[in-house]
C-alpha cells in the first residue's frame, strides 16, 4: 500500500515539475517575443 502511494506521489511530483517547467518556458518565450517585438518596432520607427 505504501509503495503504491510513494509511486503516486512521485508521479504527481514529476507532473507538477513538468507543468511548472512548461509554464516557465512559455513565459520566457513570451517575454523574448515581446522584447524582440518592441525592438523591431523601435528599429522601424
Secondary structure, DSSP 8 states (H G I E B T S, - for coil): -HHHHHHHHHHHHHHHHHHHHHHHHHHHHHHHHHHHHHHHHHHH-
